[in-house]
Amino acid sequence: MRVSLSRDARPQAMTLLVAATISVLLWFIPYAEILVTFIHEGGHAIAALLTGNSVSSLSVATNASGETYTTQGGLISQVLVSSAGYIGSMAFGALLLVLIRKSVQARIVLLGSGLLVFALTIIYGLFKPIFSGNAWSGIPFTLVAGLFISAGLVLIARFASARVASFFVSFLAVQCVLNALFDLKTVFFLSSPFALPVHTDAANMANATGIPAIFWAAVWIILALGILWFAMRLYVAGRDKGFQPDLPFEETPTL
């Protein structure tokens, strides 16, 4: 089935393309992936809470890796919690794409994202590790990075122009989507029978289910691509509303 880009989606597509270009360039800059790591680890934490488990700590490292420690429930719970990192990052990025097309105010999206990172940082990056005595070594960088990111998102939401805010939402969406895909590719190759044993979410799934890690990595890739396909279908489709004036590349309608 042929899918064409609707006319009113073109300014947003241009914004997305510019954001993607900047995202690729940022891969060469240290710490550029920290925000996505917070979303990834936050996915584990939220999934744990939704399945009746508790979260004892969440931390990110200077190399953009992260760890989330939760209690272990039954098999279904373990499957959902282990899967929620990569799938959660992709779903978050896809949600941002849909919100862009639905004309949800970029300031609200940025404010919500900032509050999410702030809550993860304070509750599970600081208070929970202190009271549980777990992973104290991860507190300093997690706290600094989390506060910096959340403050930056809130400040952009509060003081940036509508066009700049809209661009940053596109940027966050691209960051989450691209990093989820590239991280899944890495996990797939690390899960190969010929690779050296490495602790990954797919390895956790293998330990819980007895099914090889490479199978779970492949399943996550398929699910992530499915989420992205669905989001892009919504993104390129036309909408009934008129032009959205706060887009960086919006065309001026002819009167």
C-alpha positions as CSV (number, residue, x, y, z in Angstrom):
1,M,0.0,0.0,0.0
2,R,1.4,3.4,-1.0
3,V,1.7,5.9,1.8
4,S,2.2,9.6,0.9
5,L,3.1,12.5,3.1
6,S,0.1,14.8,3.6
7,R,0.7,18.5,2.9
8,D,0.1,19.6,6.5
9,A,2.7,17.1,7.7
10,R,5.5,18.5,5.7
11,P,6.7,21.2,8.1
12,Q,6.7,18.6,10.9
13,A,8.6,16.2,8.7
14,M,11.2,18.8,8.0
15,T,11.5,19.5,11.8
16,L,11.9,15.8,12.4
17,L,14.6,15.5,9.7
18,V,16.6,18.4,11.2
19,A,16.2,16.8,14.7
20,A,17.4,13.5,13.3
21,T,20.5,15.1,11.8
22,I,21.4,16.8,15.1
23,S,20.8,13.5,17.0
24,V,23.3,11.7,14.8
25,L,25.8,14.4,15.4
26,L,25.3,14.2,19.1
27,W,26.3,10.6,19.1
28,F,29.9,11.9,18.9
29,I,29.3,14.1,22.0
30,P,29.8,12.5,25.5
31,Y,26.7,12.2,27.7
32,A,24.3,12.9,24.8
33,E,22.3,9.7,25.4
34,I,21.7,10.2,29.2
35,L,18.1,11.4,28.7
36,V,17.2,8.2,26.8
37,T,18.9,6.2,29.5
38,F,16.5,7.8,32.1
39,I,13.5,6.9,29.9
40,H,14.9,3.3,29.5
41,E,15.4,2.8,33.2
42,G,12.2,4.6,34.0
43,G,10.4,2.0,31.8
44,H,11.8,-0.8,34.0
45,A,10.7,1.1,37.2
46,I,7.2,1.8,36.0
47,A,6.7,-1.7,34.7
48,A,7.8,-3.0,38.1
49,L,5.4,-0.8,40.0
50,L,2.5,-1.7,37.6
51,T,3.1,-5.4,38.2
52,G,3.1,-5.1,42.0
53,N,6.8,-5.0,42.6
54,S,8.9,-2.4,44.3
55,V,11.9,-0.4,43.0
56,S,15.0,-0.1,45.2
57,S,17.2,2.1,43.0
58,L,17.7,3.6,39.6
59,S,21.0,4.9,38.4
60,V,22.7,6.1,35.2
61,A,26.5,6.1,34.6
62,T,28.8,8.4,32.8
63,N,29.0,6.0,29.8
64,A,25.2,6.3,29.4
65,S,24.5,2.8,30.8
66,G,22.0,2.4,33.5
67,E,20.7,0.0,36.2
68,T,17.4,-0.4,37.9
69,Y,17.0,-2.8,40.8
70,T,13.5,-4.1,41.5
71,T,11.9,-7.0,43.4
72,Q,11.2,-10.1,41.3
73,G,7.6,-11.2,40.9
74,G,6.3,-14.1,38.9
75,L,7.3,-15.0,35.3
76,I,4.9,-12.6,33.6
77,S,6.1,-9.8,35.9
78,Q,9.8,-10.5,35.0
79,V,9.0,-10.6,31.3
80,L,7.2,-7.3,31.4
81,V,9.8,-5.6,33.6
82,S,12.7,-6.8,31.4
83,S,11.0,-5.8,28.2
84,A,9.9,-2.4,29.4
85,G,13.3,-0.7,28.9
86,Y,13.8,-0.9,25.1
87,I,10.1,-1.1,24.3
88,G,9.4,1.8,26.7
89,S,12.0,4.0,25.1
90,M,10.5,3.3,21.6
91,A,6.9,3.8,22.9
92,F,7.9,7.1,24.5
93,G,9.5,8.4,21.3
94,A,6.5,7.2,19.3
95,L,4.1,8.9,21.7
96,L,6.0,12.2,21.2
97,L,5.6,11.8,17.5
98,V,1.9,11.3,17.8
99,L,1.5,14.3,20.2
100,I,3.3,16.5,17.7
101,R,0.8,15.5,15.0
102,K,-2.1,15.9,17.4
103,S,-1.1,19.6,18.0
104,V,-0.6,19.0,21.7
105,Q,1.3,22.1,23.0
106,A,5.1,21.4,23.0
107,R,5.4,23.2,26.3
108,I,3.1,20.7,28.0
109,V,5.1,17.8,26.5
110,L,8.4,19.2,27.6
111,L,7.1,20.1,31.1
112,G,5.7,16.5,31.5
113,S,9.0,15.0,30.3
114,G,11.0,17.2,32.7
115,L,8.7,16.2,35.7
116,L,9.1,12.5,34.8
117,V,12.9,12.7,34.8
118,F,12.8,14.7,38.0
119,A,10.5,12.2,39.8
120,L,12.7,9.3,38.7
121,T,15.8,11.1,39.9
122,I,14.6,12.2,43.3
123,I,12.5,9.1,44.2
124,Y,14.5,6.2,42.8
125,G,17.9,7.9,42.1
126,L,18.2,9.5,45.5
127,F,15.7,8.6,48.3
128,K,15.2,4.9,47.6
129,P,18.9,4.1,47.4
130,I,19.6,6.0,50.6
131,F,16.9,4.2,52.6
132,S,17.6,0.8,51.1
133,G,21.3,1.1,51.3
134,N,21.6,-0.1,47.7
135,A,23.8,1.3,44.9
136,W,25.0,4.4,46.8
137,S,27.9,4.8,44.3
138,G,25.4,5.7,41.5
139,I,23.7,8.5,43.4
140,P,26.1,11.5,42.6
141,F,26.1,11.3,38.8
142,T,22.4,10.2,38.6
143,L,21.4,13.2,40.7
144,V,23.4,15.7,38.8
145,A,22.4,14.4,35.4
146,G,18.7,14.0,36.3
147,L,18.5,17.5,37.8
148,F,20.3,19.1,34.9
149,I,18.0,17.4,32.3
150,S,14.8,18.0,34.1
151,A,15.7,21.6,34.8
152,G,16.7,22.1,31.2
153,L,13.4,20.7,29.9
154,V,11.3,22.8,32.3
155,L,13.3,26.0,31.4
156,I,12.8,25.4,27.7
157,A,9.1,24.8,28.3
158,R,8.9,28.0,30.3
159,F,11.0,30.5,28.4
160,A,11.7,29.2,24.9
161,S,9.5,30.3,22.0
162,A,6.8,28.0,20.7
163,R,8.9,27.1,17.6
164,V,11.9,26.2,19.7
165,A,9.8,24.2,22.1
166,S,8.2,22.3,19.2
167,F,11.7,21.5,17.8
168,F,12.9,20.1,21.1
169,V,9.9,17.8,21.3
170,S,10.8,16.5,17.8
171,F,14.4,16.2,19.0
172,L,13.4,14.1,22.1
173,A,11.3,11.9,19.9
174,V,14.1,11.2,17.5
175,Q,16.6,10.6,20.3
176,C,14.3,8.0,21.9
177,V,13.5,6.2,18.6
178,L,17.0,6.1,17.2
179,N,18.7,5.1,20.4
180,A,16.1,2.3,21.0
181,L,16.8,0.9,17.6
182,F,20.5,1.1,17.8
183,D,20.6,-0.3,21.4
184,L,18.4,-3.2,20.3
185,K,20.8,-3.9,17.4
186,T,23.6,-4.1,20.0
187,V,21.7,-6.3,22.3
188,F,20.9,-8.7,19.4
189,F,24.5,-9.1,18.5
190,L,25.5,-9.5,22.2
191,S,22.9,-12.2,22.5
192,S,24.4,-14.3,19.7
193,P,25.6,-17.8,20.8
194,F,29.0,-16.7,19.5
195,A,29.3,-13.6,21.7
196,L,30.9,-13.5,25.1
197,P,28.4,-13.6,28.0
198,V,27.2,-10.1,28.9
199,H,24.6,-9.0,31.4
200,T,21.7,-7.5,29.4
201,D,18.0,-7.3,29.6
202,A,17.8,-10.1,27.1
203,A,20.0,-12.3,29.3
204,N,17.7,-11.6,32.2
205,M,14.8,-12.8,30.0
206,A,16.8,-16.0,29.1
207,N,17.4,-16.7,32.8
208,A,13.7,-16.2,33.7
209,T,12.3,-18.2,30.8
210,G,15.0,-20.6,29.6
211,I,14.5,-19.3,26.1
212,P,17.7,-18.0,24.4
213,A,18.4,-14.3,24.8
214,I,18.7,-13.8,21.0
215,F,15.0,-14.8,20.7
216,W,14.0,-12.0,23.1
217,A,16.2,-9.5,21.4
218,A,14.5,-10.4,18.0
219,V,11.0,-10.1,19.6
220,W,11.8,-6.7,21.0
221,I,13.1,-5.5,17.6
222,I,9.9,-6.6,15.9
223,L,7.8,-5.0,18.6
224,A,9.8,-1.7,18.4
225,L,9.5,-1.6,14.6
226,G,5.8,-2.3,14.9
227,I,5.4,0.6,17.4
228,L,7.4,2.9,15.1
229,W,5.4,1.9,12.0
230,F,2.1,2.6,13.7
231,A,3.3,6.0,15.0
232,M,4.6,7.0,11.6
233,R,1.3,6.0,10.0
234,L,-0.4,8.4,12.3
235,Y,2.4,11.0,11.7
236,V,2.2,11.2,7.9
237,A,-1.6,11.1,7.8
238,G,-3.5,14.3,7.2
239,R,-5.5,15.9,9.9
240,D,-8.6,18.0,9.8
241,K,-7.1,21.0,11.7
242,G,-5.5,23.8,9.9
243,F,-1.9,24.8,10.1
244,Q,0.0,24.7,13.4
245,P,1.7,28.1,13.6
246,D,4.4,27.2,16.1
247,L,6.3,24.8,13.8
248,P,9.8,25.9,12.8
249,F,9.2,25.1,9.1
250,E,5.5,25.8,8.9
251,E,4.2,27.1,5.6
252,T,2.1,30.3,5.7
253,P,-1.4,29.4,4.3
254,T,-2.6,31.4,1.4
255,L,-5.6,33.5,2.2
